[in-house]
Each structure stands twice: as C-alpha cells, then as structure tokens.
Amino acid sequence: MVKVTFRDQNGGARPAVGPGAFPLGAAITLADLDHDPHPWLARLRDTEPVSWLPALYGWVVTRHDLAVAVMRDSAAFTVDDPRFSTARVVGPSMLSLDGAAHGRHRVPFTKGFGRAEIHARLAGFVVAEADRLVAAMRPDGAADLRRGLAGPLAVAVVAEALGLGDADPATVLDWYAAIVGSVSALTGEHSPARPGDDAHEDQARRDQARRDQARAAGAEAFGSLSARLTAVIGSASEPPSLLAAAAGAHGAAAVNTARDDTSENVSDDAAAPALTTAEVISNAAVIMFGGIETTEGMISNVILHLLQHPGQLALVREDPGLVPNAVEESLRLEPSAAVVDRYATRDITLGGARIRAGDLVTVSLAGAGRDPAMYPEPDAFDVRRPNARLSLAFAHGPHFCLGAHLARLEAQAAVCAALTLPELHLDPAHPAAPRGLVFRKPPSLRVRWAS
C-alpha cells in the first residue's frame, strides 16, 4: 500500500519560471502522462530532471537520487499542506502529517504491519483467499484477472487486516468509492465560472451540485465506516485487533516495540499521547484506501508483465523462488502508484531548478524506477535483476509505505495462484496496458487458459 494523495492544484502561487526555461516540461500533456509516460519521463530525466510542468501546475522530479532526496527531507518537502484534500474528509492522519505529529499517528500501526506480524496474522488467509478466487474461475477457461482476482483479493485482505472480515466486500467498496468521490469533489471545488458567461455559470452550478452530492455521500459513507471501526476498536478480542492495539499504543513504548523497515525517521517521543478513537479511524481509512487501490494495481501489473514476457514467465515457472523478485521488478518497471506529492516549505534549489516555498513538487516513482544510473537496461523486465527490491515503488523516508509487507504478500500469493491455471496467456482479443496519471494499472486484464 502506497499512500494515496488527492491534489488541489489551485492553492499555490505560480513560481518564477521564465518562458522557455523548461521546454520539454511545457510540452507534456496530462494525456501523455496517462497513456504512456515512460518515453517522456526518460527525456525529462536526461535533460530536465527537475522540470516545471504547466499541465500539473508543479515541478516533476524524475531522477532516482533527486527523488530520494525529496522524500527523505520532510522538513523541506512536506505533505502537511491544506491542498491535500484527504484530511478534510477523513481527518488528519499519517498520510497528511509530518514530523512528530506524523510519528505519533504512524508508530501505533507499525508493529501490526511489520513483516513478522503480517505473516503470522495474515499469510494463511491471503494464500487461502487467492487460491479460492482462482479455484472459482478455473472451470471458465477465461477471466478478467483484475476484477476476478486482484481487486477482490485486495478488498478481502484489507478488510481482514482491519478487523472488517465479516463485512460485505460490496459494502466496503461502496464506502471506498463514496469517500474517494468526496475527496475528488473537494479537489475540484476551486474552478470558478467566468463572470457574465451564462453557459459557464450554469455548468458551474451543475458541477457544484454534483460536488455537494458527492460530499454528502462521502460524509455518510465515512460515518458508516467510522461506526463499524469503532465497534472493532471496542471489541474484546484476544489477541486484540490491529485497531484496538493501535488505540492502546502510545509514546516510546510503541516505538520500541515497532522498529522495522517501515519506521524510518519516526521520532521517539515518550510524551506522545495515545491516539484517540477518531484518529485511529482516520488512519484506518487511509490504510484501507491505499490497500485497495495500489494493491489491485500491483497484482494486475505483475501478472501482465509475466504474461507479456514468456521467457521470464518460464524462469518463474521453473523456479517459483523467483516470484518475490518478479513482484519487485514489476513494481520498479511500472509502480502502481506512479507519483507522490510534496510541497516545498521554503525556497530551495534542487537539480538546478529554483523552487519557491509553497510549490507543488511531484516525485515520479515511475521515472526514478527506470533511471539507468541505478538500473542497467532499465526498460527490460528481468525477474533476476539483483537490485529490483531497491526501487522506490513504496516511496522512501518517513512516508515509506506502511503496508509494503502486506502488499508484497498479496502479490506473491496472487501470482502463485494464477500460475496454477494451465497454459495461462493473455486474451489477444482484449489487449492490456497500464493506464493512469497517478495510479497505473490495466483497465482490464483478460486472460485465457486450458479448462
């Protein structure tokens, strides 16, 4: 799970970028980034590694070393900015905070999402659910693996992890869709109509009505989710649920029991008070959204990559021990979350570009993942690549993905289950390719096998 961000791009002042200063960035459109961004990202990395893109109204960082520098330095590049709309819907959380406040929100969840805890609590469930989903489709001889395996597995696992295992998956998805719709409505609320233009004013009124409806639906959904999570937190289960444990953890005691590679740069503040129930719920909500969206894409992308490269697929079939590295290599080549956003807290120079305080700085994880200075033959899919696990697909620094271990477990289980389908191959009648500006995955992943 990589943190989900929803951007309101209209809140900052235009930086001092002279005409022609970044000609390549000026030429790139949103459609370019949505469809096939990699040729553009390669050119940016070579000539404008920190470039101003008017289409995004922000800076884009594509070089691996510069990406690391931005994500590591939360004092200069923060997520704590009102233009992140998520906090206005679900409240402040580890997603939208930095410094000591971020540590206070994140640390109580760290032990529960550590590798040992995840495998002890959830490995059996994840493998069984992946196998169940594949077994159900096996007689059909054809399926959309995104909607038949990747999506349902991601929903079931995040629900189980948060103690919502008895909730109807359709209900969980309804909550997810409504709250994301509400966040998206907030993101677009600053687009005014042109004065005196009746047609545009009418359209603006209709757009505002839709946003109001989306916000109301989101508030209702978040209320339902909150009520369900409050019950989970208050339940007397043994061992305690992840959320109950998070609600009871605080200060240095939580930090000292939660050290692993998901807790980088977390402050040891012994005086930090325990999270309130509302704060636990806010964090659970962003964990749920990240766990559904990015994990579905991660699973879909790795299966697509394997089926597109028969030689690499043969290596994995011959040696299933390569499955974990195949997952890492797929993440490097096409991260399901292609970007993360930060905002400059002060005037700063990065990669030769002069960035002003308040500017949006978008780190391209997709661009960094194909940096030839880090990865030889970066456009090749190589399941034996020795440093594939060093990609930035789960971000870096204080906001390294909390759910990385769980997401890896899910993707590995899904690949192993899918490869039990005999003669599995892509359906030539339904070509698949990743799409998306922020979240990248194929719209569908239609496959066939010998039934």
GUDOVEX-680517 format. One record per residue (C-alpha): residue number from 1; residue in one letter; x, y, z. Coordinates in steps of 0.05 Angstrom, whole numbers, plus 5000, padded with zeros to 4 digits. Example, Ala and Ser with C-alpha at 12.3 -4.5 7.8 and 13.67 -1.06 7.14 Angstrom:
<nodes>
resi	resn	east	north	up
1	a	5246	4910	5156
2	s	5273	4979	5143
</nodes>
This chain:
<nodes>
resi	resn	east	north	up
1	m	5000	5000	5000
2	v	5028	5066	4979
3	k	4998	5128	5007
4	v	4942	5157	4967
5	t	4943	5232	4953
6	f	4889	5275	4921
7	r	4914	5342	4897
8	d	4882	5410	4897
9	q	4928	5446	4848
10	n	4898	5515	4853
11	g	4921	5536	4922
12	g	4992	5558	4909
13	a	5023	5618	4875
14	r	5055	5610	4807
15	p	5130	5601	4815
16	a	5181	5646	4780
17	v	5191	5603	4718
18	g	5214	5643	4657
19	p	5187	5629	4587
20	g	5225	5572	4555
21	a	5262	5552	4619
22	f	5234	5481	4616
23	p	5212	5470	4544
24	l	5204	5395	4550
25	g	5162	5401	4612
26	a	5119	5454	4578
27	a	5105	5406	4520
28	i	5079	5348	4562
29	t	5004	5339	4569
30	l	4962	5301	4620
31	a	4945	5252	4565
32	d	5018	5238	4554
33	l	5027	5221	4627
34	d	4964	5180	4630
35	h	4975	5137	4568
36	d	5050	5121	4564
37	p	5092	5167	4606
38	h	5157	5129	4602
39	p	5187	5159	4539
40	w	5172	5229	4565
41	l	5199	5213	4634
42	a	5264	5186	4603
43	r	5273	5251	4564
44	l	5258	5293	4626
45	r	5308	5252	4667
46	d	5362	5264	4614
47	t	5351	5338	4602
48	e	5305	5368	4656
49	p	5310	5322	4717
50	v	5271	5374	4757
51	s	5223	5406	4709
52	w	5163	5453	4713
53	l	5101	5421	4681
54	p	5045	5471	4669
55	a	4998	5412	4658
56	l	5008	5393	4731
57	y	5020	5463	4756
58	g	5080	5437	4792
59	w	5151	5410	4789
60	v	5165	5338	4769
61	v	5227	5301	4795
62	t	5248	5241	4752
63	r	5320	5224	4773
64	h	5329	5170	4826
65	d	5378	5207	4871
66	l	5336	5271	4869
67	a	5273	5231	4884
68	v	5306	5201	4945
69	a	5329	5270	4968
70	v	5258	5298	4965
71	m	5224	5241	5000
72	r	5277	5237	5054
73	d	5273	5311	5072
74	s	5205	5323	5102
75	a	5229	5389	5132
76	a	5239	5419	5062
77	f	5186	5378	5025
78	t	5123	5365	5065
79	v	5056	5331	5058
80	d	5026	5375	5112
81	d	4991	5425	5067
82	p	4917	5443	5061
83	r	4918	5426	4987
84	f	4917	5353	5007
85	s	4842	5343	5007
86	t	4841	5275	5042
87	a	4848	5304	5112
88	r	4786	5347	5101
89	v	4744	5284	5092
90	v	4774	5233	5140
91	g	4813	5279	5187
92	p	4887	5285	5200
93	s	4927	5221	5193
94	m	4996	5194	5179
95	l	4981	5209	5105
96	s	4976	5284	5116
97	l	5024	5299	5173
98	d	5099	5306	5181
99	g	5148	5310	5239
100	a	5128	5290	5309
101	a	5054	5290	5292
102	h	5066	5241	5235
103	g	5105	5195	5282
104	r	5050	5197	5333
105	h	4999	5175	5282
106	r	5043	5123	5247
107	v	5080	5087	5303
108	p	5019	5053	5335
109	f	5007	5017	5269
110	t	5079	4999	5254
111	k	5084	4934	5293
112	g	5019	4909	5265
113	f	5044	4919	5194
114	g	5115	4893	5207
115	r	5136	4832	5167
116	a	5134	4782	5224
117	e	5066	4805	5248
118	i	5036	4806	5178
119	h	5059	4736	5162
120	a	5037	4709	5229
121	r	4968	4740	5226
122	l	4951	4741	5152
123	a	4994	4695	5109
124	g	4947	4637	5115
125	f	4886	4680	5100
126	v	4919	4714	5040
127	v	4942	4648	5008
128	a	4875	4614	5020
129	e	4835	4673	4992
130	a	4879	4677	4929
131	d	4872	4603	4918
132	r	4796	4607	4930
133	l	4787	4662	4879
134	v	4827	4625	4826
135	a	4791	4559	4840
136	a	4724	4594	4830
137	m	4744	4617	4760
138	r	4782	4555	4739
139	p	4724	4519	4703
140	d	4710	4580	4660
141	g	4774	4580	4618
142	a	4775	4656	4615
143	a	4770	4715	4662
144	d	4789	4787	4676
145	l	4842	4776	4730
146	r	4839	4848	4753
147	r	4766	4843	4771
148	g	4765	4769	4787
149	l	4829	4763	4828
150	a	4868	4827	4841
151	g	4811	4872	4863
152	p	4772	4821	4906
153	l	4836	4797	4939
154	a	4857	4868	4957
155	v	4788	4883	4987
156	a	4784	4819	5026
157	v	4854	4825	5055
158	v	4849	4898	5077
159	a	4782	4883	5109
160	e	4812	4824	5146
161	a	4872	4865	5167
162	l	4828	4920	5197
163	g	4780	4872	5231
164	l	4725	4881	5180
165	g	4727	4809	5157
166	d	4653	4798	5165
167	a	4635	4860	5125
168	d	4605	4850	5056
169	p	4660	4866	5005
170	a	4610	4904	4963
171	t	4596	4949	5024
172	v	4670	4961	5034
173	l	4676	4981	4961
174	d	4616	5027	4967
175	w	4648	5062	5026
176	y	4713	5068	4988
177	a	4681	5096	4925
178	a	4639	5147	4962
179	i	4695	5174	5005
180	v	4743	5178	4946
181	g	4688	5214	4907
182	s	4682	5264	4964
183	v	4757	5277	4965
184	s	4757	5286	4890
185	a	4699	5335	4896
186	l	4740	5377	4944
187	t	4798	5376	4896
188	g	4757	5408	4842
189	e	4720	5459	4882
190	h	4764	5519	4864
191	s	4747	5523	4790
192	p	4704	5586	4784
193	a	4658	5603	4728
194	r	4675	5662	4682
195	p	4634	5723	4704
196	g	4580	5742	4655
197	d	4583	5676	4617
198	d	4514	5645	4628
199	a	4532	5577	4598
200	h	4593	5570	4641
201	e	4556	5595	4703
202	d	4502	5542	4691
203	q	4555	5489	4683
204	a	4589	5514	4746
205	r	4523	5508	4785
206	r	4513	5437	4759
207	d	4585	5419	4778
208	q	4576	5449	4847
209	a	4512	5409	4856
210	r	4549	5345	4838
211	r	4605	5363	4886
212	d	4555	5376	4942
213	q	4522	5309	4928
214	a	4590	5274	4928
215	r	4610	5307	4994
216	a	4544	5286	5026
217	a	4552	5215	5002
218	g	4624	5214	5027
219	a	4604	5240	5095
220	e	4551	5187	5101
221	a	4599	5132	5079
222	f	4653	5155	5127
223	g	4601	5156	5183
224	s	4583	5084	5168
225	l	4655	5063	5164
226	s	4671	5100	5229
227	a	4615	5065	5266
228	r	4639	4997	5242
229	l	4711	5013	5260
230	t	4691	5040	5329
231	a	4659	4972	5343
232	v	4722	4937	5321
233	i	4765	4980	5367
234	g	4719	4967	5426
235	s	4714	4893	5416
236	a	4746	4848	5469
237	s	4784	4801	5423
238	e	4847	4763	5440
239	p	4896	4778	5412
240	p	4870	4848	5404
241	s	4853	4872	5335
242	l	4903	4915	5298
243	l	4859	4976	5310
244	a	4849	4962	5384
245	a	4924	4953	5392
246	a	4936	5019	5356
247	a	4886	5055	5401
248	g	4924	5029	5462
249	a	4994	5045	5439
250	h	5030	5110	5454
251	g	5097	5143	5464
252	a	5164	5108	5467
253	a	5132	5042	5486
254	a	5101	5038	5417
255	v	5165	5059	5383
256	n	5208	5010	5420
257	t	5165	4951	5400
258	a	5155	4972	5328
259	r	5224	4980	5298
260	d	5229	4953	5227
261	d	5240	4980	5157
262	t	5172	5014	5157
263	s	5190	5061	5214
264	e	5246	5103	5182
265	n	5255	5171	5213
266	v	5199	5163	5265
267	s	5210	5206	5327
268	d	5218	5173	5395
269	d	5172	5220	5433
270	a	5160	5188	5501
271	a	5108	5241	5517
272	a	5066	5228	5455
273	p	4994	5213	5478
274	a	4956	5154	5453
275	l	4913	5163	5390
276	t	4840	5178	5401
277	t	4789	5132	5371
278	a	4775	5185	5317
279	e	4849	5188	5299
280	v	4854	5112	5295
281	i	4794	5112	5248
282	s	4824	5166	5204
283	n	4888	5126	5196
284	a	4849	5062	5184
285	a	4810	5096	5128
286	v	4873	5117	5091
287	i	4903	5048	5101
288	m	4840	5017	5071
289	f	4841	5062	5010
290	g	4915	5051	4997
291	g	4907	4977	5007
292	i	4852	4971	4955
293	e	4876	5018	4900
294	t	4950	5005	4897
295	t	4950	4931	4914
296	e	4899	4916	4859
297	g	4945	4952	4810
298	m	5007	4918	4836
299	i	4977	4849	4827
300	s	4949	4865	4758
301	n	5015	4894	4734
302	v	5060	4837	4755
303	i	5015	4784	4722
304	l	5012	4827	4659
305	h	5088	4834	4658
306	l	5098	4759	4665
307	l	5048	4742	4611
308	q	5079	4793	4564
309	h	5148	4762	4573
310	p	5144	4687	4561
311	g	5218	4677	4574
312	q	5214	4710	4642
313	l	5150	4671	4657
314	a	5186	4606	4641
315	l	5241	4624	4690
316	v	5189	4635	4745
317	r	5153	4571	4728
318	e	5219	4533	4732
319	d	5238	4567	4797
320	p	5179	4593	4839
321	g	5231	4623	4886
322	l	5236	4679	4834
323	v	5164	4701	4847
324	p	5183	4753	4901
325	n	5235	4785	4856
326	a	5187	4784	4797
327	v	5140	4825	4840
328	e	5195	4874	4857
329	e	5217	4880	4785
330	s	5146	4894	4763
331	l	5140	4948	4816
332	r	5204	4980	4791
333	l	5182	4978	4719
334	e	5110	5002	4730
335	p	5095	5023	4801
336	s	5020	5021	4815
337	a	5027	5089	4848
338	a	5066	5128	4796
339	v	5077	5192	4836
340	v	5078	5221	4906
341	d	5067	5294	4921
342	r	5103	5342	4967
343	y	5101	5417	4978
344	a	5163	5460	4987
345	t	5167	5492	5056
346	r	5219	5543	5035
347	d	5255	5569	4973
348	i	5304	5515	4953
349	t	5347	5493	4893
350	l	5340	5422	4870
351	g	5375	5393	4809
352	g	5389	5463	4784
353	a	5317	5485	4790
354	r	5297	5542	4836
355	i	5235	5521	4874
356	r	5194	5570	4914
357	a	5162	5559	4981
358	g	5092	5530	4971
359	d	5106	5499	4903
360	l	5079	5430	4888
361	v	5137	5381	4878
362	t	5115	5315	4847
363	v	5164	5257	4853
364	s	5157	5209	4794
365	l	5167	5140	4823
366	a	5157	5114	4752
367	g	5213	5158	4727
368	a	5261	5141	4784
369	g	5248	5067	4773
370	r	5277	5069	4703
371	d	5338	5112	4718
372	p	5396	5078	4681
373	a	5445	5105	4733
374	m	5411	5057	4782
375	y	5384	5002	4737
376	p	5422	4978	4675
377	e	5376	4965	4616
378	p	5320	4999	4655
379	d	5264	4985	4605
380	a	5275	4909	4608
381	f	5233	4864	4652
382	d	5284	4819	4686
383	v	5260	4774	4743
384	r	5332	4761	4763
385	r	5351	4835	4769
386	p	5394	4837	4831
387	n	5373	4905	4857
388	a	5299	4905	4838
389	r	5279	4909	4911
390	l	5315	4976	4917
391	s	5262	5011	4875
392	l	5223	5070	4904
393	a	5155	5039	4888
394	f	5136	5041	4962
395	a	5165	5111	4968
396	h	5222	5127	5016
397	g	5237	5163	5081
398	p	5185	5178	5135
399	h	5127	5161	5088
400	f	5153	5094	5065
401	c	5092	5051	5052
402	l	5066	5023	5118
403	g	5033	4964	5082
404	a	5092	4943	5039
405	h	5099	4875	5071
406	l	5025	4860	5064
407	a	5022	4884	4992
408	r	5082	4840	4974
409	l	5050	4780	5008
410	e	4985	4791	4969
411	a	5020	4799	4902
412	q	5063	4738	4912
413	a	5003	4696	4932
414	a	4963	4721	4872
415	v	5019	4704	4823
416	c	5028	4635	4852
417	a	4953	4621	4849
418	a	4945	4649	4778
419	l	5002	4607	4752
420	t	4965	4543	4771
421	l	4918	4557	4713
422	p	4943	4513	4656
423	e	4970	4547	4594
424	l	4953	4615	4621
425	h	4960	4670	4569
426	l	4934	4739	4552
427	d	4870	4742	4512
428	p	4892	4770	4444
429	a	4822	4798	4432
430	h	4830	4843	4493
431	p	4898	4878	4494
432	a	4920	4903	4562
433	a	4966	4960	4581
434	p	4972	5002	4644
435	r	4938	5070	4644
436	g	4932	5126	4695
437	l	4964	5191	4715
438	v	4972	5175	4789
439	f	4951	5102	4796
440	r	4973	5057	4739
441	k	4941	4991	4722
442	p	4908	4960	4661
443	p	4834	4977	4655
444	s	4823	4902	4649
445	l	4867	4840	4647
446	r	4832	4790	4604
447	v	4865	4721	4602
448	r	4851	4651	4578
449	w	4874	4582	4598
450	a	4861	4509	4583
451	s	4799	4489	4620
</nodes>
